[in-house]
Amino acid sequence: MQQIEFGQFVLDLSRERLLRDGDQVKLRPQSFRILQYLVENSGRLLTKSELVNALWGDLAVTDDSLVQCLRDVRLALDDRDHAIIQTVPKRGYLFALRPKFRPKFSSIAVLPFADMSSDSEKVEYLADGLAEELINVLGQAPGLKVVSRGSSFRFRGKAQDIAELGRQLNVSTILEGSVRRSGDQLRIAIQLVNASDGYSFWSQTYDRRMGDLIAIQEEIATSVMRSLALHTGGDELKLPARRYAANSNAYHLYLTGRHFWNKRTKSAVEKAIECWERAIAADPDCALAYSGIADGYAMLGYHGYRSPRDAFEAGRAAARKAIEINDSLSEAHASLGELSLHFRCDLKTCALELKTAATLNPAYSRAHHNWSHYWISAGDIERSVGGQPSSARS
């Protein structure tokens, strides 16, 4: 275990740091080690000779060295009355608190948000869109493993034990949320849950106007990352800047388009393209909408709903426009990679674009899905199962 929690404190073993409510408390290395030994042996009486031997081994040290270390530790813990580290006269010392051992945070699954609105004000497109965008944003944080949309969304509407859910998705943390609309008002509730025991360690409710959606998205992502850092005692992971749209109307239209696109029917995909075209009318530089249009035409051409040549040409033009506007958008590179594969079986361009997409956002499931198609076209069925970019031909 890399971290041990007791009371207000967290002992970060990997970095040899003591944290109190997320802030580092200064402690000399030897004092840190004696605190670690006490915590790891909590509830057990430790003699002076055991402590000296554990910390200094065969080195000749006086009792004063041990006393000074204990004084440092008690000062750091604000243990003035010796309630945490108890002195048992003529026998030794006892760490009185019961610590909680926990793994360092490294993985998270974002479940589909529940739409708690009344029947007349349902905003399923918004609930799904917020969850999906959180997956995409968090997936860009270095060192953070985020389960893809396809894996986490399959648990939609299913009563599931959190521990079992964490086991199936192989994550340490679950993010749950809900959305409730009332007229122009939105209430978004978020909570982070330990997958190991099902206990919530952070929750927040956001009351905002519909027009504040872009700001809400950014605020939620930042708050989630900060809360994860405070919970684990690690450094806050910095999220790369992500430009959603110039105005809230364009962003709402983008999310609505994704909602229709995910239905995968001809009429729904055509509605999605209409939404994205309206988003571009509202914001000509909305790269997300251009990427959406590319995905829409890719699906229409792939399933024969439109002339494949015409659909793929229109899709490639939209994908290139998205990259021209924002070349750090994973969705756009994944779109161009898919269209390059289906339009002319251009494996070289496909591999280059999909590698870029996966590097920009390892959690973007569409990129991995398209890798499977790449490997099938390349004649490697075994690799297509994993949908991984390693050793792709280019």
N, C-alpha and C positions, 0 to 999 in steps of 0.2 A: 504494500500500500504506500502511496506517495504522500498522503495527507492524513492527519489525525485531528479531529475536532473535539474540543472540550470547552463548554461554556461559551464565552465570547471569542475564544481563541481558536486558531488553526495553526497546526504545526506542519509546515511545508517541508517535507523531508528531502525532496529532490533539489531544492534550492537553499536548504538550511535557513529557513526564515520562520519567524514567529509573527503571526498576524492577529490583530485585534480589530474586529469589525471591518476587515479588509485593509487596514493600515498596518504597515510593518512596524514592529517593535524591535528596537536595537538590542542585540544580545551577542556577547562575545562567543566565538566558535565553541570553546570548551564549555561554556555555560549552556549553550544550545544543546550540546551532546548530553549533558547531565539531565537536562529537562526531557530530552527524548527518551533517555533510559528510564526516568521516573514514570513518564506517561505510558511507555510500552509495558511497564510492570505495575500499572496502577492496581491498587487494592492489596499489594503485597508489601510486607515490611522489608525494607532494604537496609542492611547494616552499612556502617561507614566503610568497613573493609571491602565489601562487595562493590560499593560505588567507586571507591578509589581504584580497585583492580579493574573494573569495567572501563574506566575513563583513562587511567594512566598506565595500566599494566604493570610492568616491572620497574617503571621509573620511580625513583625515590622522591616522594612529595610529602609535605606536612599536612596535618588536618586543616591548617589555615587555607590551603588551596581549595579544598572541598567546601569549607565554610564560605569562602568568598564567592564561589560559583553559585552556591545555594542562595546567598544574599542577592546576587545579580538576578537570579531567576525569580525570586519572590518579589523583587522590585518591579521586574517586567510584568509580572502577573498581578501587580497591585495586591499582593497577598500579605497585607500588614498583620493580620491576626493569625497567620499560619494555618488558615482553614483549608487551603488547597494542598500545600506541602506541609504535612503535619510532622512535628518532631516527637518521637517516642523516646523519653528519657532513658539514657544508657543502653538503648537498643538500636535506634536508627531512624529512618524516615519513611513516610508513607504518602503516596500521591492519592488524595482522597476522591477526586472526581472520576467519573466513569467516561472515558473517551469513546468517540465514535470513529472507527476507521473507515475511510472511504477512498475510492479510486479517484484520481485526478480527472476532471471533466475532459472529454475528448469527442463525444458523439451525441447527436440529437436527432430526433424525429419530430417533424411538424405535422400534426394530424389535421385533417380537414376541419375547418371551423364550422360550428353549428349555427344555422340561421334561426334565431329566436324571434324574428319579426312576426307580426300578425300576417294572416293569409293575404291580405290586400297590399302588404308592403314587403313581401319577400324579396330578399337581395342575395339569392344563392350565388349569383355571378360574383358578387362582392366578397362573400364569405370564402368562396373557393379562390378568388383572385388574391386576397390578402394572404392566405396560407401559402399559395404557390409562389407569390413574390417573396415571402419570408424565406422559403426554401432557397430560392435563387440568390437572394442577398446574403444569407448566412453561409451558403455554399462557397462564397468567395472569400470567406475569412480564413487566413492561413492557419493550418493546424486543427481546424474544426471539421469533423466528419459529419455530413448532413445526409440523411436518408432521402432518396429521390422521391418525387411526387408519386410515381407509379407504385412504389412500395408502401408509402404511408397512407395514400388515399384509398387503398383497398380495404382499410378498416373503417371506412365511412359507415356511420349508423350502427356499428356493431358494439354490443356491450362486451367489454374486454377488460380482463384484469391487467392493471398497469405492469405488474412484474412480468406477466406472460407476454404482454405486448413488447416490453423492452427486450425480452429474450428472443422473440421472433425477429425483431428488427435489429438486434445486436447493438443497442444503444444504452447510454447511461442516463439520458435525460429525455423526457417527453414534453413537448409544448402543445398545450390545448388552448382553444380559443372559441369565442362565440361572438356573433354580431347581432345587434338588435337595432332596427330602424324605426323611427317614429317621425314621419314627415321629413323634415330636412335635418333631423338630428340622428346621430349614430352613437351607439354605445358599444364599444369593443372591449371584451374582457379576455385577458391572457393569463395563463399560469404555467410555471415550469415545475415539473414533477420528477422526483428521483425515481428512476425505473426500478431500482433495487427494492425499495420499500413502499412506493406509492404515495409518499408524503410530498406535499407541495412546499417548495422552499421560496417561491416568489410568485406574486400575483399583482396585477395592475388593471385598473379599469380606465378607459379613455372615453370621455364624453366630448364629441366634436360635431361639427357640421359636415354635411356631405361634401361640401366644397373644399374641405381641409384634408381630403383623402391622401394626397401626396405627402403632406407633412406628417400625417398620422403614420403612414408606412415607414418613413424614415425614423420617426420617434420610437416606434415600437421596436424596430430592429436594433437601434442603439441601446434602448433600455434592456432588451434581452441580453445583449452582449455584456453590458455592464453588470447585470445581475448574475450572469454565469461566472464572471470574474470574481465578484465579491463572494459568491458561494464557494468557490474552489480555492480562493486565495491566490489565484494566478493573475497574470497581467491581462488587462482588458484587450481583447482582440480588436484591431482596427478594421472597420469595414471600408472597402473602396467606395468611392463616390459612384452613384448610379443615377443617371438622369432618366426619370420616368416619362415626363411630358412637361410641356410649358404651362399647361393649365389642367385643372381638375377634370374638366369636361372630356378632354382628349384621353385622359387616363381612365376615366369611367368607361369610355367607349372601347378602349383597348381591352380592359378586363371583361367587358361584355362579349367582345369578339372571341376571347379565349374560352369563355364559357360555352359559346355556341360551337367553336372549333372542336372542343373536347367531346362533343356528341357524335362526331365523325360521320354524320349523314350528309348527303348532297345538299339538301335545303339548309341544314344548319351551318355547313361550311360556307355556303354562299352568303348567309346572313352575317357570318363572322367577317367575311371580306368587306361587306357593306359597312359594318361597324368600324373596321380599320380605315376604310377610305374616308369615313366621316371624321375619324380621329385625326387623320392627316389634314383634312380641311380645317380643323380647329387648331392644329399645330403641325405645320409643314415639316418640322424637324423631329417628328416623333419616330425615332428609329425603331422602337418596339412595334409600332403599328406596321411599318414596312416589313419587319421580320415576320409579323403575323400574316400579312398578305402573301409573303413567300411560302409560308407553311400551308396557307389555304390553297394556293394554286398547286403546290406539290401534292396535296391530298387529292384534289380534283383530277389532276393528270394521272396519278398513280392508280386510282380506282376506275379510270376511264369515264368519269363524269364530264370531262371536257377533253378536247383533243390534247393528247399528251404533249405534242410539240408546242402548241400554243400556250398551254398551261405552264409548262416548264420554262419557256422563254420569259413569260410574264413573271414567274416566280423568281427566276435568277436576276432579273432586272430589279425587282423589289429588294432581294437580299443584298445585292451590291449597293443599292441606295442606302440601306440600313447601315452597312459597314462604312460607307462614305460619311455618314452623319456621325456614327459612333463605332469606331473599330474595336472598342473594348467590350462590345455587347456579345456575350456568348451565344444568345439565341440567333443572332444574325449569321454568325459563322457556321452554326449547326445547320441553319436553313440552306446556306450556299453549298455546304458539303453534301447534304441530301440531294439537292437539285443537280449538282454536278455528277453525282452517281447515276441518278435515274435518267437524266437528259441524254448524256453521251457516254455513260459508264466511264467517266473520267476519274479513275482511281487515284491518280496523283493529286489532283485538286481536292477531291473528296477527303483524302487522308490529311492533307495540310489543313483544311478548314475544320475538320472534326477534332484534330489535335489541338488547334487553337481554341476551339469552343470548350473542350474538356479542361484545358489549362486555365482558361479564364474563370470557369465555374465547374468544378468537379461534381457538383450535385445536380447539374442540369441533365435530367433524365433523357431528354430528346437527343442529346449528343450521343449518349451510350446506346440508345435504341438504333440510331443511324449507323453506329459502329458495327452492330450486328449485321445490318444490310451490306455494309462494306465487305465484311469477311465472307459472307455468302457469295458475293460477286467475285471476290478474290479466290474462291474455291476452298476456303478453310472453314468448314462447318463447325469444327470443334471450338475454334476461337469465337465464332459467332455467338455461342451460348453466353459467353462472358461479356461481350460487347466492350472489350477493352482495346485501347489504341496501341499497345506495345507492339513493336516490330512491324508496324504497318508499312506497306510498300509505298515508296514515294519517289 
